[in-house]
Amino acid sequence: MNRARKPETQYPLMSPTAFAAYGGGAVGYVRAMRSEDVASLYPQAPPLIPGLTVFVLHAADGTPLSITDSFDEIVRAADSHALETMSVH
């Protein structure tokens, strides 16, 4: 039996501007990173102890809103900003 493969659906990539508009202040994302990398990406962040995994909450437009070493705390921060969150890998 020879079955034809279904073509995979291709979705267009969203530009950062389109993603920010899509979020409309209601969507944010959580990014996990090493504490050593925070200063280079977010110069306004306070100094952090090296060797930690930290979580950064961003608005859909990429604006950092909160940083902590606890995933539970970052979820609470998202709730306080009334944001639906998604993780970025």
Steps between C-alpha positions, in 0.01 A plus 500: 500500500650829391377800697573851389647719770303804600692820443604668823325824578735797488423793724656839433745630756381800695715809511575643846263789424220263397558283809485806727177614338360147524565497873316828543610527863340166583777257401846470648774247494738346750861442410731286714869588498818484701552785744838573338324594175257748652733803519588485128134480394348725766752762620238654730469175701660481844816290545417131544676208663676296228388144433125544540222424256278807488170570333423827322143609428465707183210687347421384146708788362808370684499747790634323811250527786636279777791268582525234770658163569159343569267384224205525741584864570525586132155345445364718783667804339326417172169474684558840663555648152188315374709322235439163343847346485685272268848356539781565257752220460 
